[in-house]
Amino acid sequence: MKKNTIYAFGFMALTIGGLTACNSGTPENDSVDSAQKVNEVTQDNTAPAASTEDADFAVMATNAGMTEIEASKLALNTSSNANVKKYAQMIIDEHTAAGSKLGALATSKNISVPTVLSTDSQDKINDLGKKTGKDFDKAYIDMMVSDHKDAVDAFQKENTNTTDGDLKAFTAETIPVLQKHLDDAKAWQSKM
C-alpha cells in the first residue's frame, strides 16, 4: 500500500511538473488552463480535493483579481485623475488582501491557482496600456464596471452552490466588497 501511494504521488508530481513546464503563455497553455489541468489531476489522485466547480471558481477568481490589480497598477501610473488613482489604489489593496485569503484557502483545498494572468487578461491589460488621458480613464473605469459585474455574479453563484463552508464564508465576506467596487465604478462611469 505504501509503495502504491509513493508511486501515485510520484506520478502526480511528474504530471503537475509537466503541466507547469508546458505553460509557455500561448493560448493552448494559458495559466488558467494549466491550473485547471493540475486541478483535474489532483482530483483524480488525491483526497480530499475540492469539487470541480469550487476549483474552477478559485481559478477564475484568482485570475480576475490579478487582472483588476494589474489594470489598477496601470491606472496609478497612467491616469492624471486623482479620483481614478484613489479608486485604483483601493482596488489594489482590497484585491491583494482577498487574493491572499483565496490563495491560502486554495492551498488548503489542494486547488492550484494561476500565478500569472491568462492570455486573455494580459491582452486586456495590453490594450488598456495603449490608451492615454481621458480615454484611458474611461476605458479603465468601464473595465472595472464590467469586471466587477462578472465578479459579483460569480461570487454569488459560488456562494449559493458550494457545499464547502470555507468557500461559502469567503464568498459571503467578499461579495459586499466587490459590490462596493462596482457601485463606486458605476458612479465614476457616469461622470466620464
N, CA and C of each residue as an Amber inpcrd file, in Angstrom:
protein
   576
   0.8320000  -1.1940000   0.0000000   0.0000000   0.0000000   0.0000000
   0.8710000   1.2500000   0.0000000   1.9000000   1.2360000   0.8660000
   2.7790000   2.3980000   0.9570000   3.4890000   2.6280000  -0.3750000
   3.9140000   1.5460000  -1.0210000   4.6060000   1.6380000  -2.3010000
   3.6770000   2.2280000  -3.3700000   2.4000000   1.8170000  -3.4000000
   1.4350000   2.3470000  -4.3570000   1.1890000   3.8350000  -4.1270000
   1.1320000   4.2280000  -2.8760000   0.9340000   5.6460000  -2.5510000
   2.1190000   6.4700000  -3.0330000   3.3050000   5.9700000  -2.8370000
   4.5030000   6.6810000  -3.2910000   4.4890000   6.8050000  -4.8050000
   4.1210000   5.7170000  -5.5030000   4.0390000   5.7910000  -6.9670000
   2.9800000   6.7890000  -7.4190000   1.8400000   6.8000000  -6.7440000
   0.7540000   7.7270000  -7.1210000   1.2050000   9.1650000  -6.9490000
   1.8480000   9.4610000  -5.8340000   2.3280000  10.8210000  -5.6140000
   3.4550000  11.1790000  -6.5720000   4.2900000  10.2210000  -6.8870000
   5.3570000  10.4620000  -7.8600000   4.7830000  10.7750000  -9.2220000
   3.7830000  10.0120000  -9.6500000   3.1140000  10.2640000 -10.9290000
   2.4680000  11.6390000 -10.9240000   1.8070000  11.9560000  -9.8170000
   1.1370000  13.2540000  -9.7240000   2.1660000  14.3800000  -9.8100000
   3.2770000  14.2450000  -9.1350000   4.3050000  15.2830000  -9.1670000
   4.8540000  15.4600000 -10.5760000   5.0920000  14.3470000 -11.2720000
   5.5770000  14.4390000 -12.6520000   4.5360000  15.0830000 -13.5520000
   3.2900000  14.7040000 -13.3740000   2.2230000  15.2630000 -14.2010000
   2.0760000  16.7510000 -13.9450000   2.0610000  17.1420000 -12.6870000
   1.9340000  18.5610000 -12.3430000   3.1400000  19.3190000 -12.8540000
   4.3090000  18.7580000 -12.6610000   5.5230000  19.4150000 -13.1520000
   5.4870000  19.5780000 -14.6540000   5.0270000  18.5550000 -15.3520000
   4.9240000  18.6280000 -16.8100000   3.9150000  19.6570000 -17.2480000
   2.7880000  19.7230000 -16.5720000   1.7830000  20.7240000 -16.9250000
   2.2940000  22.1280000 -16.6700000   2.9880000  22.3040000 -15.5750000
   3.5300000  23.6190000 -15.2620000   4.6120000  24.0070000 -16.2560000
   5.4700000  23.0730000 -16.5960000   6.5570000  23.3660000 -17.5300000
   6.0320000  23.6840000 -18.9180000   4.8840000  23.1240000 -19.2770000
   4.3230000  23.3570000 -20.6010000   3.6870000  24.7300000 -20.7380000
   3.5210000  25.4730000 -19.6670000   2.8580000  26.7700000 -19.7350000
   3.7890000  27.7870000 -20.3650000   3.6610000  27.9560000 -21.6620000
   4.5360000  28.8810000 -22.3790000   3.8630000  30.2040000 -22.6560000
   2.6420000  30.4010000 -22.1250000   1.9530000  31.6550000 -22.3400000
   1.1560000  31.6780000 -23.6340000   1.1830000  30.5900000 -24.3950000
   0.3790000  30.5350000 -25.6080000  -1.0470000  30.2070000 -25.2090000
  -2.0180000  30.5300000 -26.0680000  -3.4070000  30.2660000 -25.7100000
  -3.6700000  28.8080000 -25.3380000  -2.9600000  27.8660000 -25.9630000
  -3.1650000  26.4650000 -25.6440000  -2.6110000  26.1180000 -24.2670000
  -1.6890000  26.8920000 -23.7690000  -1.0640000  26.6210000 -22.4810000
  -1.2080000  27.8270000 -21.5660000  -2.3670000  28.3810000 -21.5400000
  -2.6960000  29.5350000 -20.7330000  -2.5540000  29.1940000 -19.2480000
  -2.2340000  30.1720000 -18.4200000  -2.0500000  29.9300000 -16.9920000
  -3.3190000  29.4010000 -16.3360000  -4.4700000  29.8940000 -16.7630000
  -5.7360000  29.4080000 -16.2180000  -5.9670000  27.9610000 -16.6420000
  -5.7260000  27.6610000 -17.9090000  -5.8760000  26.2830000 -18.3910000
  -4.9390000  25.3400000 -17.6400000  -3.7150000  25.7740000 -17.4280000
  -2.7450000  24.9430000 -16.7170000  -3.2050000  24.6490000 -15.2940000
  -3.7060000  25.6790000 -14.6060000  -4.1900000  25.4750000 -13.2390000
  -5.3670000  24.5100000 -13.2260000  -6.2630000  24.6440000 -14.1950000
  -7.4060000  23.7410000 -14.2640000  -6.9650000  22.3020000 -14.5300000
  -5.9600000  22.1110000 -15.3860000  -5.4550000  20.7670000 -15.6660000
  -4.8190000  20.1500000 -14.4200000  -4.0760000  20.9500000 -13.6750000
  -3.4850000  20.4610000 -12.4290000  -4.5950000  20.0540000 -11.4700000
  -5.6470000  20.8580000 -11.3940000  -6.7600000  20.5300000 -10.5020000
  -7.4360000  19.2260000 -10.9030000  -7.5490000  18.9650000 -12.1960000
  -8.1370000  17.7020000 -12.6590000  -7.2900000  16.5230000 -12.1960000
  -5.9730000  16.6370000 -12.3160000  -5.0750000  15.5690000 -11.8820000
  -5.1770000  15.3960000 -10.3730000  -5.2150000  16.5020000  -9.6460000
  -5.3020000  16.4480000  -8.1960000  -6.5860000  15.7590000  -7.7660000
  -7.6910000  16.1060000  -8.4280000  -8.9640000  15.4820000  -8.0740000
  -8.9470000  13.9880000  -8.3310000  -8.2410000  13.5780000  -9.3570000
  -8.1850000  12.1600000  -9.6870000  -7.2530000  11.3740000  -8.7600000
  -6.2700000  12.0260000  -8.1630000  -5.2170000  11.2880000  -7.4690000
  -5.0590000  11.5750000  -5.9860000  -5.7750000  12.5090000  -5.4390000
  -5.6000000  12.8120000  -4.0250000  -6.9360000  12.9600000  -3.3390000
  -6.9000000  12.8820000  -2.0430000  -8.0710000  13.1400000  -1.2220000
  -7.5810000  13.8860000   0.0060000  -8.2920000  14.8510000   0.5150000
  -9.5160000  15.3930000  -0.0600000  -9.1950000  16.3970000  -1.1560000
 -10.0980000  16.5330000  -2.0770000  -9.9540000  17.5140000  -3.1470000
 -11.2500000  18.3000000  -3.2570000 -11.1300000  19.5110000  -3.7240000
 -12.3040000  20.3560000  -3.9100000 -13.0990000  19.8500000  -5.1030000
 -14.3540000  20.2400000  -5.1440000 -15.1660000  19.8800000  -6.3060000
 -14.6340000  20.6230000  -7.5290000 -14.9570000  20.1310000  -8.6910000
 -14.5490000  20.7820000  -9.9320000 -15.0670000  22.2120000  -9.9830000
 -16.2950000  22.4170000  -9.5580000 -16.8930000  23.7570000  -9.5790000
 -16.1410000  24.7010000  -8.6410000 -15.7990000  24.2230000  -7.4480000
 -15.0600000  25.0540000  -6.4950000 -13.6640000  25.3770000  -7.0240000
 -13.0120000  24.3910000  -7.6160000 -11.6790000  24.6120000  -8.1790000
 -11.7470000  25.6030000  -9.3380000 -12.7380000  25.4400000 -10.2170000
 -12.8930000  26.3680000 -11.3400000 -13.1620000  27.7890000 -10.8450000
 -13.9680000  27.9050000  -9.8030000 -14.2390000  29.2110000  -9.2260000
 -12.9490000  29.8460000  -8.6990000 -12.1590000  29.0790000  -7.9610000
 -10.9170000  29.6080000  -7.3860000  -9.9630000  30.0630000  -8.4830000
  -9.8750000  29.3010000  -9.5630000  -9.0080000  29.6720000 -10.6890000
  -9.5070000  30.9730000 -11.3230000 -10.7990000  31.0300000 -11.6040000
 -11.3910000  32.2150000 -12.2290000 -11.2400000  33.4450000 -11.3330000
 -11.5550000  33.2860000 -10.0450000 -11.4940000  34.4180000  -9.1200000
 -10.0660000  34.9260000  -8.9440000  -9.1160000  34.0190000  -8.9180000
  -7.7150000  34.4210000  -8.7990000  -7.2850000  35.2170000 -10.0200000
  -7.6100000  34.7170000 -11.1990000  -7.2400000  35.4190000 -12.4260000
  -7.9330000  36.7830000 -12.5050000  -9.2050000  36.8280000 -12.1570000
  -9.9520000  38.0940000 -12.1920000  -9.3480000  39.1160000 -11.2320000
  -9.0130000  38.6650000 -10.0460000  -8.4030000  39.5710000  -9.0670000
  -7.0570000  40.0990000  -9.5350000  -6.2390000  39.2120000 -10.0830000
  -4.9340000  39.6510000 -10.5940000  -5.1040000  40.6310000 -11.7540000
  -6.1110000  40.4040000 -12.5830000  -6.3570000  41.2940000 -13.7160000
  -6.7240000  42.6860000 -13.2340000  -7.5990000  42.7610000 -12.2530000
  -8.0070000  44.0570000 -11.7210000  -6.8490000  44.7640000 -11.0300000
  -6.0090000  44.0060000 -10.3680000  -4.8230000  44.5990000  -9.7280000
  -3.8820000  45.1680000 -10.7910000  -3.6140000  44.4070000 -11.8460000
  -2.7020000  44.8880000 -12.8960000  -3.2740000  46.1110000 -13.6070000
  -4.5740000  46.1060000 -13.8810000  -5.2040000  47.2770000 -14.5070000
  -5.1050000  48.4880000 -13.5860000  -5.2550000  48.2590000 -12.2990000
  -5.1960000  49.3580000 -11.3320000  -3.7760000  49.8840000 -11.1500000
  -2.7970000  49.0120000 -11.2340000  -1.4020000  49.4710000 -11.2100000
  -1.1350000  50.3650000 -12.4190000  -1.6620000  49.9680000 -13.5400000
  -1.5390000  50.7730000 -14.7520000  -2.2150000  52.1330000 -14.5560000
  -3.3740000  52.1330000 -13.9120000  -4.0920000  53.3870000 -13.6470000
  -3.2820000  54.3150000 -12.7460000  -2.6160000  53.7520000 -11.7610000
  -1.7810000  54.5840000 -10.8780000  -0.6720000  55.2780000 -11.6560000
  -0.1290000  54.5890000 -12.6440000   0.9890000  55.1360000 -13.4170000
   0.5570000  55.9660000 -14.6190000  -0.6690000  55.7830000 -15.0920000
  -1.0940000  56.4080000 -16.3450000  -2.0620000  57.5600000 -16.1460000
  -2.9790000  57.4030000 -15.2140000  -4.0260000  58.4100000 -15.0370000
  -3.4840000  59.6710000 -14.3760000  -4.0640000  60.8000000 -14.7510000
  -3.7370000  62.0520000 -14.0690000  -4.9140000  62.4890000 -13.2000000
  -5.9720000  61.6750000 -13.1560000  -7.1570000  61.9640000 -12.3750000
  -6.9650000  61.4160000 -10.9590000  -6.9660000  62.3200000  -9.9730000
  -6.7200000  61.9210000  -8.5800000  -7.7680000  60.9270000  -8.0830000
  -8.9990000  61.0660000  -8.5160000 -10.0520000  60.1450000  -8.0760000
  -9.8740000  58.7530000  -8.6780000  -9.4650000  58.6990000  -9.9220000
  -9.1900000  57.4000000 -10.5520000  -8.0260000  56.7280000  -9.8230000
  -7.0010000  57.4900000  -9.4980000  -5.8470000  56.9260000  -8.7860000
  -6.2450000  56.4270000  -7.3900000  -7.1140000  57.1750000  -6.7150000
  -7.5720000  56.7590000  -5.3820000  -8.3650000  55.4480000  -5.4860000
  -9.2400000  55.3680000  -6.4830000 -10.0090000  54.1520000  -6.7130000
  -9.0680000  52.9900000  -7.0360000  -8.0990000  53.2310000  -7.9010000
  -7.1470000  52.1900000  -8.2950000  -6.3730000  51.6580000  -7.0870000
  -5.9590000  52.5470000  -6.1960000  -5.2200000  52.0970000  -5.0050000
  -6.1070000  51.2490000  -4.1030000  -7.3890000  51.6270000  -3.9910000
  -8.3180000  50.8270000  -3.2020000  -8.4490000  49.4270000  -3.8060000
  -8.5670000  49.3550000  -5.1280000  -8.6840000  48.0540000  -5.8000000
  -7.4460000  47.2140000  -5.5210000  -6.2800000  47.8110000  -5.6620000
  -5.0330000  47.0760000  -5.4180000  -5.0040000  46.5400000  -3.9960000
  -5.2840000  47.4020000  -3.0260000  -5.2150000  46.9940000  -1.6190000
  -6.2210000  45.8910000  -1.2860000  -7.4650000  46.0940000  -1.7070000
  -8.5130000  45.1570000  -1.3050000  -8.4770000  43.8490000  -2.1060000
  -8.0900000  43.9160000  -3.3670000  -7.9790000  42.6770000  -4.1420000
  -6.7350000  41.8890000  -3.7500000  -5.6790000  42.5740000  -3.3490000
  -4.4950000  41.8700000  -2.8550000  -4.8330000  41.1050000  -1.5850000
  -5.5770000  41.7410000  -0.6730000  -5.9810000  41.0780000   0.5770000
  -6.8880000  39.8740000   0.2840000  -7.8640000  40.0660000  -0.5920000
  -8.7720000  38.9580000  -0.9400000  -8.0120000  37.8450000  -1.6480000
  -7.0810000  38.2170000  -2.5140000  -6.2860000  37.2230000  -3.2240000
  -5.4330000  36.3870000  -2.2840000  -4.9000000  37.0210000  -1.2530000
  -4.1120000  36.2790000  -0.2580000  -4.9810000  35.2750000   0.4820000
  -6.1800000  35.7050000   0.8590000  -7.0970000  34.7900000   1.5560000
  -7.4920000  33.6240000   0.6430000  -7.8230000  33.9430000  -0.5990000
  -8.2190000  32.8910000  -1.5280000  -7.0500000  31.9490000  -1.8140000
  -5.8490000  32.4930000  -1.9350000  -4.6760000  31.6560000  -2.1710000
  -4.4450000  30.6710000  -1.0410000  -4.5690000  31.1420000   0.1920000
  -4.4010000  30.2530000   1.3470000  -5.5040000  29.2000000   1.3870000
  -6.7100000  29.6280000   1.0730000  -7.8430000  28.7060000   1.0450000
  -7.6400000  27.6450000  -0.0460000  -7.2080000  28.0910000  -1.2200000
  -6.9620000  27.1560000  -2.3270000  -5.8970000  26.1310000  -1.9500000
  -4.8370000  26.5820000  -1.3270000  -3.7740000  25.6730000  -0.9020000
  -4.3210000  24.6250000   0.0570000  -5.1490000  25.0580000   1.0000000
  -5.7020000  24.1260000   1.9860000  -6.6650000  23.1190000   1.3620000
  -7.1830000  23.4450000   0.1750000  -8.1490000  22.5690000  -0.5010000
  -7.5170000  21.8090000  -1.6820000  -6.1970000  21.8600000  -1.7970000
  -5.4900000  21.2040000  -2.9100000  -5.9270000  21.7530000  -4.2660000
  -6.1810000  23.0550000  -4.3290000  -6.5690000  23.7010000  -5.5810000
  -5.3700000  24.4860000  -6.0990000  -5.0100000  24.2470000  -7.3420000
  -3.9500000  25.0010000  -7.9870000  -4.5740000  26.2290000  -8.6430000
  -3.9950000  27.4010000  -8.3890000  -4.4800000  28.6380000  -8.9980000
  -3.3560000  29.2630000  -9.8190000  -3.7240000  30.0490000 -10.8230000
  -2.6790000  30.6610000 -11.6650000  -1.8720000  31.6920000 -10.8840000
  -0.6260000  31.8500000 -11.2920000   0.2420000  32.8620000 -10.6780000
   0.5530000  33.9960000 -11.6410000   0.1510000  33.8280000 -12.8880000
   0.2770000  34.8870000 -13.8930000  -1.0630000  35.0070000 -14.6050000
  -1.2690000  36.1450000 -15.2300000  -2.5220000  36.4000000 -15.9210000
  -2.7400000  35.4350000 -17.0790000  -4.0020000  35.1430000 -17.3290000
  -4.3370000  34.3740000 -18.5200000  -3.9820000  35.2060000 -19.7450000
  -3.8950000  34.5690000 -20.8760000  -3.5760000  35.2680000 -22.1170000
  -4.6250000  36.3330000 -22.4200000  -5.9010000  36.0030000 -22.2510000
  -6.9730000  36.9820000 -22.4920000  -6.8470000  38.1840000 -21.5670000
  -6.5780000  37.9230000 -20.2980000  -6.4340000  39.0300000 -19.3440000
  -5.2270000  39.8930000 -19.6740000  -4.1200000  39.2580000 -20.0520000
  -2.9350000  40.0280000 -20.4100000  -3.2120000  40.8800000 -21.6440000
  -3.9630000  40.3430000 -22.5940000  -4.3410000  41.1230000 -23.7830000
  -5.1700000  42.3450000 -23.3920000  -6.0910000  42.1730000 -22.4330000
  -6.8950000  43.3140000 -21.9620000  -6.0050000  44.3940000 -21.3460000
  -5.0330000  43.9650000 -20.5540000  -4.1090000  44.9150000 -19.9140000
  -3.2740000  45.6120000 -20.9830000  -2.7980000  44.8690000 -21.9570000
  -2.0010000  45.4640000 -23.0400000  -2.8120000  46.4930000 -23.8150000
  -4.0640000  46.1700000 -24.1140000  -4.9320000  47.1190000 -24.8220000
  -5.1790000  48.3650000 -23.9850000  -5.4250000  48.1790000 -22.7040000
  -5.6450000  49.3120000 -21.8050000  -4.4050000  50.1980000 -21.7550000
  -3.2370000  49.5830000 -21.7470000  -1.9800000  50.3260000 -21.6660000
  -1.6900000  51.1900000 -22.8810000  -2.3930000  50.9600000 -23.9740000
  -2.1970000  51.7680000 -25.1840000  -2.9720000  53.0850000 -25.1330000
  -3.8270000  53.2300000 -24.1390000  -4.6650000  54.4230000 -24.0390000
  -3.9970000  55.4630000 -23.1430000  -4.3810000  56.7080000 -23.3400000
  -3.8430000  57.8060000 -22.5300000  -4.9620000  58.7820000 -22.1770000
  -4.6680000  59.6350000 -21.2170000  -5.5730000  60.7190000 -20.8580000
  -6.9620000  60.2430000 -20.4720000  -7.9600000  61.0180000 -20.9280000
  -9.3510000  60.6980000 -20.5890000  -9.8020000  59.3860000 -21.2190000
  -9.2250000  59.0470000 -22.3710000  -9.5480000  57.7550000 -22.9870000
  -9.1350000  56.6030000 -22.0710000  -7.9700000  56.7360000 -21.4470000
  -7.5210000  55.7140000 -20.5080000  -8.4750000  55.6310000 -19.3260000
  -8.7680000  56.7870000 -18.7140000  -9.6280000  56.8060000 -17.5260000
 -10.9720000  56.1520000 -17.8150000 -11.5670000  56.4940000 -18.9480000
 -12.8670000  55.9250000 -19.3120000 -12.7480000  54.4180000 -19.5360000
 -11.7340000  53.9810000 -20.2620000 -11.5570000  52.5510000 -20.5270000
 -11.3080000  51.7790000 -19.2230000 -10.5200000  52.3470000 -18.3290000
 -10.2320000  51.6900000 -17.0480000 -11.5090000  51.5500000 -16.2240000
 -12.2620000  52.6280000 -16.0880000 -13.4930000  52.5770000 -15.2880000
 -14.5170000  51.6510000 -15.9460000 -14.6300000  51.6990000 -17.2720000
 -15.5330000  50.7720000 -17.9690000 -15.1370000  49.3240000 -17.6830000
 -13.8420000  49.0600000 -17.6980000 -13.3440000  47.7130000 -17.4100000
 -13.6960000  47.3060000 -15.9790000 -13.5550000  48.2400000 -15.0340000
 -13.8630000  47.9330000 -13.6390000 -15.3520000  47.6360000 -13.4570000
 -16.2120000  48.3650000 -14.1690000 -17.6540000  48.0930000 -14.0860000
 -17.9400000  46.6950000 -14.6340000 -17.4700000  46.4090000 -15.8240000
 -17.7220000  45.1210000 -16.4670000 -17.1580000  43.9610000 -15.6350000
 -15.9020000  44.0860000 -15.2290000 -15.2530000  43.0090000 -14.4780000
 -15.9190000  42.7750000 -13.1270000 -16.3210000  43.8690000 -12.4560000
 -16.9430000  43.7050000 -11.1450000 -18.3670000  43.1650000 -11.2470000
 -19.0730000  43.4790000 -12.3280000 -20.3890000  42.8470000 -12.5360000
 -20.1980000  41.3340000 -12.6260000 -19.2380000  40.9260000 -13.4460000
 -18.9560000  39.4950000 -13.6040000 -18.5220000  38.8640000 -12.2830000
 -17.6800000  39.5680000 -11.5310000 -17.1800000  39.0240000 -10.2630000
 -18.3030000  38.8700000  -9.2410000 -19.1460000  39.8840000  -9.1210000
 -20.2640000  39.7910000  -8.1690000 -21.1520000  38.6000000  -8.5300000
 -21.4670000  38.4590000  -9.8070000 -22.2980000  37.3270000 -10.2500000
 -21.6300000  35.9880000  -9.9270000 -20.3370000  35.8740000 -10.2290000
 -19.6220000  34.6140000  -9.9910000 -19.5390000  34.2900000  -8.4980000
 -19.2650000  35.2970000  -7.6750000 -19.1660000  35.0710000  -6.2350000
 -20.5240000  34.7000000  -5.6460000 -21.5930000  35.3410000  -6.1210000
 -22.9310000  34.9880000  -5.6350000 -23.2970000  33.5610000  -6.0320000
 -22.9800000  33.1910000  -7.2680000 -23.2630000  31.8300000  -7.7360000
 -22.4900000  30.8110000  -6.8960000 -21.1960000  31.0830000  -6.6580000
 -20.3840000  30.1650000  -5.8490000 -20.9410000  30.0700000  -4.4360000
 -21.3300000  31.2050000  -3.8740000 -21.8680000  31.2110000  -2.5130000
 -23.1390000  30.3880000  -2.4160000 -23.9640000  30.4530000  -3.4500000
 -25.2170000  29.6960000  -3.4700000 -24.9720000  28.2080000  -3.6820000
 -24.0320000  27.8660000  -4.5580000 -23.8760000  26.4720000  -4.9860000
 -22.8670000  25.6480000  -4.2030000 -21.8750000  26.2760000  -3.5900000
 -20.8370000  25.4830000  -2.9320000 -21.3590000  24.8230000  -1.6640000
 -20.8260000  23.6470000  -1.3890000 -21.1150000  22.9750000  -0.1230000
 -19.9200000  23.1000000   0.8200000 -18.8760000  23.7670000   0.3580000
 -17.6760000  23.9630000   1.1620000 -17.8720000  25.1700000   2.0810000
 -17.8630000  24.9420000   3.3520000 -18.1030000  26.0060000   4.3290000
 -17.0950000  27.1380000   4.2620000 -15.8300000  26.8040000   4.0230000
 -14.7920000  27.8330000   3.9590000 -14.9890000  28.7340000   2.7390000
 -15.2900000  28.1370000   1.5890000 -15.5290000  28.9390000   0.3860000
 -16.8150000  29.7460000   0.5100000 -17.8160000  29.1770000   1.1620000
 -19.0670000  29.9050000   1.3840000 -18.7970000  31.1400000   2.2530000
 -18.0080000  30.9790000   3.3020000 -17.6780000  32.1120000   4.1780000
 -16.8480000  33.1550000   3.4330000 -15.8730000  32.7030000   2.6480000
 -15.0320000  33.6290000   1.8890000 -15.8640000  34.4360000   0.9030000
 -16.7400000  33.7700000   0.1600000 -17.5480000  34.4930000  -0.8280000
 -18.5220000  35.4420000  -0.1390000 -19.1130000  35.0080000   0.9670000
 -20.0500000  35.8740000   1.6970000 -19.3440000  37.1380000   2.1960000
 -18.1100000  36.9950000   2.6290000 -17.3180000  38.1300000   3.1160000
 -16.8830000  39.0470000   1.9770000 -16.6520000  38.4880000   0.8030000
 -16.0900000  39.2350000  -0.3180000 -17.1570000  39.9200000  -1.1780000
 -18.3460000  39.3730000  -1.2490000 -19.3970000  39.9380000  -2.1060000
 -19.6560000  41.4140000  -1.8000000 -19.8120000  41.8230000  -0.5380000
 -20.0720000  43.2550000  -0.2890000 -18.9140000  44.1600000  -0.7340000
 -17.6920000  43.6820000  -0.6390000 -16.5280000  44.4520000  -1.0790000
 -16.5760000  44.6350000  -2.5950000 -16.8490000  43.5510000  -3.3090000
 -16.9450000  43.6190000  -4.7650000 -18.1140000  44.5080000  -5.1960000
 -19.2210000  44.4230000  -4.4800000 -20.3800000  45.2500000  -4.8060000
 -20.0500000  46.7220000  -4.6180000 -19.2880000  47.0510000  -3.5630000
 -18.8730000  48.4440000  -3.3420000 -17.9660000  48.9110000  -4.4780000
 -17.0450000  48.0550000  -4.9000000 -16.1720000  48.4000000  -6.0270000
 -17.0120000  48.6730000  -7.2800000 -18.0140000  47.8350000  -7.5170000
 -18.9000000  48.0150000  -8.6670000 -19.6790000  49.3200000  -8.5510000
 -20.2540000  49.5760000  -7.3900000 -21.0410000  50.7990000  -7.1900000
 -20.1790000  52.0440000  -7.3680000 -18.9640000  52.0060000  -6.8200000
 -18.0470000  53.1510000  -6.9710000 -17.6730000  53.3540000  -8.4360000
 -17.3890000  52.2690000  -9.1350000 -17.0110000  52.3760000 -10.5500000
 -18.1770000  52.9100000 -11.3800000 -19.3920000  52.4550000 -11.0880000
 -20.5660000  52.9620000 -11.8060000 -20.7400000  54.4670000 -11.5650000
 -20.5040000  54.8960000 -10.3350000 -20.6170000  56.3300000 -10.0300000
 -19.5960000  57.1430000 -10.8220000 -18.3660000  56.6350000 -10.9360000
 -17.3400000  57.3300000 -11.7280000 -17.6440000  57.2490000 -13.2090000
 -18.2050000  56.1220000 -13.6360000 -18.5190000  55.9380000 -15.0530000
 -19.5160000  56.9990000 -15.5290000 -20.4710000  57.3340000 -14.6790000
 -21.4830000  58.3260000 -15.0700000 -20.9080000  59.7390000 -15.1730000
 -19.7210000  59.9460000 -14.6110000 -19.0790000  61.2770000 -14.6470000
 -18.0320000  61.3870000 -15.7410000 -17.8310000  60.3280000 -16.4950000
 -16.7690000  60.3490000 -17.5050000 -17.3110000  60.6350000 -18.8950000
